[in-house]
Amino acid sequence: MNKVSELREKYKPEQEIKYLLVAESPPDCDGKELRFFYNPDNEKYDFMFRTIMSVVFPEFEAEYRKGMKHSYLEKFCHAGFYMIDATDESVNKLKGKQRLQAILRDLESKLVEIESLILKDTPIFLITKSVFSLFYSRLIQMGYNLAHHELLPFPGQGHQPKFRKDFRRYLSDCGYGA
């Protein structure tokens, strides 16, 4: 098991996964400290973590201080949230077709992983254009509950406001926070 898998597994809900998020891939860090959603020791450039937590936990913005990432990852886990990647290969430095091909190579194994993780009625959130385009119709055909039918952008590079608004609405539609 690699470091990314170990970190992700540490925050996997012990009981039922109530909400599954599928992101694109772990970032390539060029041998530097692992910038990864589930790495509690890295808070630099953590756009995805901060944006998701601010939606799931409305108090996050006011309460969060450096060093609290582990406690929020535990809250995320205890609330039944879990995030996997569409591929375990870092694709953030790949362009268009190469990126899609890398994700496509892992598609079948990731669909099997999803089957092992959740029930068919568990809401699934597909984050980024590449993940949405490759997973959406396959998961629908398999009878899974897609929480949204439109692209949910990566919560970085200026897309945080749209992600927050849409993710909040999709979670509400699933009954979260009601």
C-alpha angles and dihedrals in degrees: 000000000000126000094262092052092046092052093046092048091052089064099039111125110255092213126034122338102232098182126025121199120194113200126181107254143311110279122257106246100183092233093308125119111310109264100202136143092240097044104106092191096060122068100154116114089358097155096145094049095046095045096047093045092049089058099041094044113033091194091059097092093053098037106037118108131170110282095034097097094101092053092050091048088054091049089049090052094046090050087059099254122141132172128202130176126244088229133013089217113094108246103171092105094046123095130229109295095027091052092049092046092053091052092043091055089061098037098101094046091047091051088053089049091052090051089054093049108045148026119250092255095053109115112248123202117199112205120204134016095268094053093044093049095049102036106033103078093036092054091045090051089051090054099251125152108249108196093208138027098202133065117284104204127221106272096238141068092054096312095104096101093051092044092050093048095046097040091049090052093046092049090049090050087055091053097255113148093007 
